[in-house]
Amino acid sequence: MNAHSIPDLRYAMSREAIIGHETAWKISSFGVAQYLHGYDPALLGAIEEAALKLKASHAVHKHLDLTFITGADRYIPEIKELLNDKLRLERLSDMMGTRLEPYPLSIVGSTVTFMNPRDGAVDWHCDGVPVTELTPLSISDPLVGGHLEIYCDDSETGRAILEQGREIPRNRVMRIDHKMNYATLGQFLGVLHRTAPIQLGSRVTLVLNQRSVAKPYVDDNRMFYLAADNDHDREWVSELAEDVWTNQLPAYRRHEEARPVATEAHTPVSVGARDSW
């Protein structure tokens, strides 16, 4: 990650620093950063206005205690405009250290989330999509809670703690407060995180998802996980299958063909050493 390429940086942390060890299932070593996004305020205002009008008819609250419009760019043209903006993708790619493209599934490319004491926030989880950009559309003043919390350790260790009914240790949690005019970019695949419950106030956020052009197969969206929020719509199943055959599988094969072959180191063993076994 080149921190000098990130405008007005507030937070930055590498993926390995978050997890605490080297990782292979990733698209780069980028972890998380928060930066001044520079997006048109009028465009973001139009997105929020449209999302609030659609909330009653299109928002769902089925999974992870989160209320959101899934595949929001299908209903709000301004989101599709921002999602596919070439300059935006170039800047995110530069920050991530690898070329990015919008996440292809229609139900997952973008969401608008509504967070408050009644609508919930989002429980501890690891993302299925490789790269997520979070852009607040509105943040109430005051707001108690609603900040991003990232577990700084191996995600399986954190999951085991939660499965046992225990709290995540506070000394292992990194806190990032959301701020208007700033976006948060994260490679949260395999990184345990949540939004802290909101006791007072509200936040509306635009979530835009991306993946690697070179490694589109680096993805943790399992079908059961997608179905948890989208059981009313099964067209995405065909979309996913088509993407596997036309994009993910060819890219995976290219990667495997180019990967260096591991060679076993052969150290001669002396006769005396063998005789002593």
SULFENDA-V219551 format. One record per residue. N is the residue number from 0. RES is the residue in one letter. PHI is phi in radians with two decimals (NA if undefined). OMEGA is omega in radians with two decimals (none if undefined). BURIAL is + if it has 16 or more other ideal C-beta (glycine too) atoms within 10 Angstrom, else -. Layout:
N&RES&PHI&OMEGA&BURIAL ; N&RES&PHI&OMEGA&BURIAL
This chain:
0&M&NA&3.10&+ ; 1&N&-1.69&-3.08&- ; 2&A&-1.08&-3.12&- ; 3&H&-1.22&-3.14&- ; 4&S&-1.56&-3.10&- ; 5&I&-1.73&-3.07&+ ; 6&P&-1.25&3.07&- ; 7&D&0.81&-3.06&- ; 8&L&-1.25&3.08&- ; 9&R&-1.84&3.13&- ; 10&Y&-2.43&2.99&+ ; 11&A&-2.79&3.12&+ ; 12&M&-2.70&-3.13&+ ; 13&S&-1.34&3.14&- ; 14&R&-1.11&-3.11&+ ; 15&E&-1.16&3.10&- ; 16&A&-1.16&3.11&- ; 17&I&-1.21&-3.03&+ ; 18&I&-1.35&3.09&+ ; 19&G&1.66&3.10&- ; 20&H&-2.82&3.11&- ; 21&E&-1.15&3.14&- ; 22&T&-2.31&3.11&+ ; 23&A&-1.90&-3.08&- ; 24&W&-1.46&-3.05&- ; 25&K&-2.84&3.03&+ ; 26&I&-1.85&3.05&+ ; 27&S&-2.93&3.12&+ ; 28&S&-1.57&3.09&+ ; 29&F&-1.12&3.11&+ ; 30&G&-1.87&-3.12&+ ; 31&V&-2.66&3.05&+ ; 32&A&-2.66&3.05&+ ; 33&Q&-2.14&-2.95&+ ; 34&Y&-2.64&3.06&+ ; 35&L&-1.22&-2.99&- ; 36&H&-1.50&3.10&+ ; 37&G&1.29&-3.14&- ; 38&Y&-1.30&-3.10&+ ; 39&D&-1.06&3.14&- ; 40&P&-1.02&3.13&- ; 41&A&-1.14&3.11&- ; 42&L&-1.14&3.13&- ; 43&L&-1.15&3.10&+ ; 44&G&-1.12&3.11&- ; 45&A&-1.16&3.11&+ ; 46&I&-1.12&-3.14&+ ; 47&E&-1.12&-3.14&+ ; 48&E&-1.03&3.13&- ; 49&A&-1.16&-3.13&+ ; 50&A&-1.13&3.13&+ ; 51&L&-1.13&3.09&- ; 52&K&-1.20&-3.10&- ; 53&L&-1.55&-2.99&- ; 54&K&-0.98&-3.06&+ ; 55&A&-1.10&-3.05&- ; 56&S&-1.70&-3.00&- ; 57&H&-2.12&-3.13&+ ; 58&A&-1.37&3.11&+ ; 59&V&-2.15&3.06&- ; 60&H&-2.40&-3.04&- ; 61&K&-2.13&-2.85&- ; 62&H&-2.54&3.04&+ ; 63&L&1.09&3.13&+ ; 64&D&1.00&-3.11&- ; 65&L&-2.23&3.05&+ ; 66&T&-1.85&-3.07&+ ; 67&F&-2.75&2.99&+ ; 68&I&-1.64&-3.11&+ ; 69&T&-1.52&-3.08&+ ; 70&G&1.01&-2.97&+ ; 71&A&-1.12&-3.13&+ ; 72&D&-1.20&3.05&+ ; 73&R&-1.23&-3.05&- ; 74&Y&-1.97&-3.05&+ ; 75&I&-2.14&-3.07&+ ; 76&P&-1.00&-3.11&- ; 77&E&-1.11&3.10&+ ; 78&I&-1.18&3.11&+ ; 79&K&-1.06&3.11&+ ; 80&E&-1.05&-3.12&- ; 81&L&-1.24&-3.11&+ ; 82&L&-1.02&-3.07&+ ; 83&N&-1.77&-3.13&- ; 84&D&-1.09&-3.04&+ ; 85&K&-1.15&3.14&- ; 86&L&-1.15&3.09&- ; 87&R&-1.06&-3.12&+ ; 88&L&-1.13&3.10&+ ; 89&E&-1.12&-3.13&- ; 90&R&-1.18&3.11&+ ; 91&L&-1.12&3.11&+ ; 92&S&-1.10&3.12&+ ; 93&D&-1.11&3.11&- ; 94&M&-1.16&-3.07&+ ; 95&M&-1.29&-3.13&+ ; 96&G&1.50&3.08&- ; 97&T&-2.77&-3.08&+ ; 98&R&-1.21&-3.11&- ; 99&L&-1.96&3.02&+ ; 100&E&-2.42&3.09&- ; 101&P&-1.04&3.09&+ ; 102&Y&-1.12&-2.88&+ ; 103&P&-1.38&-3.07&+ ; 104&L&-1.24&-3.04&+ ; 105&S&-1.08&-3.09&+ ; 106&I&-1.47&-2.99&+ ; 107&V&-2.11&-3.05&+ ; 108&G&-1.00&-3.12&+ ; 109&S&-2.66&3.01&+ ; 110&T&-2.48&2.92&+ ; 111&V&-2.07&-3.10&+ ; 112&T&-1.82&3.11&+ ; 113&F&-2.08&-3.06&+ ; 114&M&-2.15&3.08&+ ; 115&N&-2.91&-3.09&+ ; 116&P&-1.00&-3.13&- ; 117&R&-1.48&-3.08&- ; 118&D&-1.44&3.14&+ ; 119&G&1.50&3.09&+ ; 120&A&-2.33&2.98&+ ; 121&V&-2.76&-3.09&+ ; 122&D&-1.27&3.11&- ; 123&W&-1.01&-3.13&+ ; 124&H&-2.90&2.93&+ ; 125&C&-1.96&-3.10&+ ; 126&D&-1.22&2.99&+ ; 127&G&-1.47&3.12&+ ; 128&V&-1.33&-3.09&+ ; 129&P&-1.23&-3.01&+ ; 130&V&-2.34&-3.12&+ ; 131&T&-2.25&3.01&+ ; 132&E&-2.00&-3.12&+ ; 133&L&-1.89&-3.14&+ ; 134&T&-2.16&3.12&+ ; 135&P&-1.10&3.02&+ ; 136&L&-1.61&3.04&+ ; 137&S&-2.77&3.06&- ; 138&I&-2.35&-3.12&+ ; 139&S&-1.24&3.07&- ; 140&D&-2.29&0.23&- ; 141&P&-1.53&3.00&- ; 142&L&-2.35&3.11&+ ; 143&V&-1.95&-3.03&- ; 144&G&1.64&3.07&+ ; 145&G&1.42&3.12&+ ; 146&H&-1.50&3.10&+ ; 147&L&-1.38&3.07&+ ; 148&E&-2.13&-3.11&+ ; 149&I&-2.07&3.11&+ ; 150&Y&-1.39&-3.08&+ ; 151&C&-1.66&3.10&+ ; 152&D&3.14&3.11&+ ; 153&D&-1.10&-3.04&+ ; 154&S&-1.10&-3.14&+ ; 155&E&-1.17&3.05&- ; 156&T&-1.11&3.12&- ; 157&G&-1.13&3.12&+ ; 158&R&-1.07&3.13&+ ; 159&A&-1.10&3.09&- ; 160&I&-1.05&-3.12&+ ; 161&L&-1.17&3.13&+ ; 162&E&-1.09&3.12&- ; 163&Q&-1.48&3.11&- ; 164&G&1.37&-3.14&- ; 165&R&-1.78&3.11&- ; 166&E&-1.49&3.02&- ; 167&I&-1.11&3.14&+ ; 168&P&-1.01&-3.07&- ; 169&R&-1.13&-3.13&- ; 170&N&-1.34&3.08&- ; 171&R&-1.90&-3.05&- ; 172&V&-1.95&3.01&+ ; 173&M&-1.66&-3.12&+ ; 174&R&-1.86&3.03&- ; 175&I&-2.21&3.11&+ ; 176&D&-1.45&3.07&- ; 177&H&-1.27&-3.10&+ ; 178&K&-2.49&3.11&- ; 179&M&-1.03&-3.12&- ; 180&N&1.32&3.08&- ; 181&Y&-2.07&3.06&+ ; 182&A&-1.96&3.10&+ ; 183&T&-2.07&3.11&+ ; 184&L&-1.86&-3.12&+ ; 185&G&-2.51&2.93&+ ; 186&Q&-1.70&-2.99&+ ; 187&F&-1.63&3.03&+ ; 188&L&-1.16&-3.10&+ ; 189&G&1.38&3.12&+ ; 190&V&-2.01&-3.12&+ ; 191&L&-1.32&-3.10&+ ; 192&H&-2.74&3.09&+ ; 193&R&-2.77&2.89&+ ; 194&T&-1.76&-3.14&+ ; 195&A&-1.07&3.13&+ ; 196&P&-0.93&3.14&- ; 197&I&-1.68&3.08&+ ; 198&Q&-1.55&-3.10&- ; 199&L&-2.64&3.09&- ; 200&G&1.72&-3.07&+ ; 201&S&-2.74&3.04&+ ; 202&R&-2.53&3.02&+ ; 203&V&-2.00&-2.99&+ ; 204&T&-2.32&3.01&+ ; 205&L&-1.63&-3.13&+ ; 206&V&-2.01&3.12&+ ; 207&L&-2.01&-3.05&+ ; 208&N&-1.90&-3.11&+ ; 209&Q&-2.35&3.01&+ ; 210&R&-2.50&3.14&+ ; 211&S&-1.37&3.04&+ ; 212&V&-1.20&-3.10&- ; 213&A&-1.31&-3.09&- ; 214&K&-2.22&-3.14&+ ; 215&P&-1.16&3.13&+ ; 216&Y&-1.37&3.05&+ ; 217&V&-1.31&-2.93&+ ; 218&D&-2.81&3.13&+ ; 219&D&-2.04&3.11&- ; 220&N&-1.41&3.07&+ ; 221&R&-1.44&-3.05&- ; 222&M&-1.10&3.14&- ; 223&F&-1.11&-3.12&- ; 224&Y&-1.23&3.08&- ; 225&L&-1.13&-3.11&+ ; 226&A&-1.17&-3.13&- ; 227&A&-1.03&3.12&- ; 228&D&-1.89&-2.97&+ ; 229&N&-2.33&-3.14&+ ; 230&D&-1.24&3.11&- ; 231&H&-1.46&-3.02&- ; 232&D&-2.45&-3.10&- ; 233&R&-1.98&3.11&- ; 234&E&-1.12&-3.13&- ; 235&W&-1.11&3.13&+ ; 236&V&-1.10&3.10&- ; 237&S&-1.18&3.09&- ; 238&E&-1.03&-3.12&- ; 239&L&-1.13&3.14&+ ; 240&A&-1.08&3.14&- ; 241&E&-1.10&-3.14&- ; 242&D&-1.17&3.11&+ ; 243&V&-1.05&-3.08&- ; 244&W&-1.28&-3.02&- ; 245&T&-1.62&-3.08&- ; 246&N&-2.16&-3.02&+ ; 247&Q&-1.18&-3.11&+ ; 248&L&-1.11&3.09&- ; 249&P&-1.03&3.13&- ; 250&A&-1.15&3.12&+ ; 251&Y&-1.13&3.13&- ; 252&R&-1.14&3.08&- ; 253&R&-1.07&3.13&- ; 254&H&-1.11&-3.12&- ; 255&E&-1.14&3.14&- ; 256&E&-1.19&-3.11&- ; 257&A&-1.56&-3.07&- ; 258&R&-1.24&3.11&- ; 259&P&-1.05&3.12&- ; 260&V&-1.46&-3.14&- ; 261&A&-1.19&3.10&- ; 262&T&-2.01&-3.12&- ; 263&E&-1.43&3.12&- ; 264&A&-1.36&-3.14&- ; 265&H&-1.89&3.11&- ; 266&T&-1.87&-3.14&- ; 267&P&-1.02&3.11&- ; 268&V&-1.92&-3.10&- ; 269&S&-1.20&3.13&- ; 270&V&-1.04&-3.13&- ; 271&G&-1.10&3.14&- ; 272&A&-1.17&3.13&- ; 273&R&-1.19&-3.11&- ; 274&D&-1.15&-3.09&- ; 275&S&-1.54&-3.11&- ; 276&W&-1.17&none&-
